[in-house]
Amino acid sequence: MKINITKKEYRVLLDMLTIADWIMHAHAIGKEEHHLEHEALKDKLLSYYKEMGAEDRIESSQELDGYYETNDYEEYVQDKFIQPYEDEFFWDELIDRLGERDAINTVGIEQFSKMDFVERMRKLDEMKERYANEFEEQGLDNLQLVNKT
């Protein structure tokens, strides 16, 4: 199969590859946690960077035997895509986890697991709304850890 893409589409593809690679490897420790098949395909696609006029985004290194995002391009992807995603994800995940914890603590794990789907979602939404409103108004200002012992 052959896929023809424009230089503009190649630049969009670079954004997508860089974001996907970041998701897959941002927290990887050691080579064993890397997805070698994905890295090989990414490397193959990055190898066309000169042909596609993307020298401002990609560079090659014979020493490291591969292709890499330039520092400026990494900053661009970080600022435009990754940081806004992380900011939203943080709040969503915090609200979801606290809401679920409180819903379970309110009715008990056994009763919570016996609820039908709609009832469980209503209970979760009720708990999550409290946190969503608080964090929207106050951010983390009122959040404290309380030692129960």
N, C-alpha and C positions, 0 to 999 in steps of 0.2 A: 504494500500500500504506500502511496505517496501522498503527502499532504502539502499543499502550497499555502503559504501564509505571507502576508505583506510584512514589511519592516515594522509598521505600526502594530500589527498583531503580534509580532515577535516580542516587541517591548512589553505588551500586555502579558504575554506568556511568561516572560522573565519575572514580572511581578508575581504571577501565580506560582511559579516554581520556587521563588525565593520565600514566599509566605508558607507554602507547603513544607519546604525544607526546614524552615524555622519551627513550625508546629511539630514536625517529626523528631527534630534533633535538639531543640532548645534545652531540654533537660536530660539529654543523653549523657551518660558518664561512661567513657570508654568506647572503643570501636565496636564491641559486641552489641551495643544498643543501637547501632546505626543500621539503617535499612539499605543494604548494599545495592539491591536491584534498583531502588528509587534513585540512589546517588549516581549510579551508572547512567541511567536515562537522563537525569538532570545534566550530568557532565556532557553527554552526547549533544543535548540541545544547546548547552552553553557554547559548545565548540564552534557554533555557527555565528558567534557574536560579531566577528569582523565582516563577514559576508552580509550580515544584516545591519551593519552600521551602529552597533551598540558598544563601541569602545568606551563610551562614557559610563557604561554600567558593568561591563565584564572585563576581566583581565586574565591572562594565563600566566602560569608559573611552571617553568620547567623543573625548578628545584622541588616544588611540591607536587609536580606531575598532575596538574588539573587546572580547572577554570574556576574563578572566584569573582564575587561581586566586589566592585570598587568600594572604598570607604564611603564616598559620597552617595553612591547608590544604596548601600546598606542603611545609611542614615535616612535617606528618602523613604525607603520601604518601612523603616521603623516609625518614622513620624506620620506617614500618610495612612498606613494600614495596621501595623502591629500595636502601637501604643493606644490608638483609639479603641481597638478591639479589647486589649487588656483592661483598659479603664472600665468599659462596660461589663466585661466578663467578671471582673472583681465584684462589682456591686450585685450583679445577678446571682452569682454563686454564693456570696455572703447571705443575701436575702433568702435564697432557696434553702441553704443549709440551716440557717437559724429558724426559718419558718417550719421546716420539717421537724427539727428538734423540738420546737415548742408544741407543735401539733401532737407529736408522739407523747411528750411529757404531759400534755393536757388530758388525753384520753387513755393513755397507756398503749404500749406496743401491741398487745394482743388485740385490743379493741380497734386500734388504728388499722391493723392488717386485715381485720374482718370487714371493714367498711367497704361498701361498693365503690366503684371508681368515682362516680359523681360526688358522692358524699365525701370521699377522701380529698378530692380536688377542691371542694368548697372549704373544707377545714384548712387545707394548705394555703389557699388563697387568702382566707381570713387572717391567718398568722403572718403570711408574707406581706400583706398590705400594711400591717403595722410597721414592719421594718422598712418597707419601701418609703412610706411617708416620713418616718424618722430620719432616714439617711438622706432623703431629698432635701429636708429642711436643715438638718444639723451636720450632715456628713458623719465623720467618726468622732466628733466632739464629745458626745455623750456615751460612747461605747467604752465599757470598762470590764475587766475580768474580775469576778467576785469569787473568792475562795469559799466554798461551801463547808469546809471542815471546821 
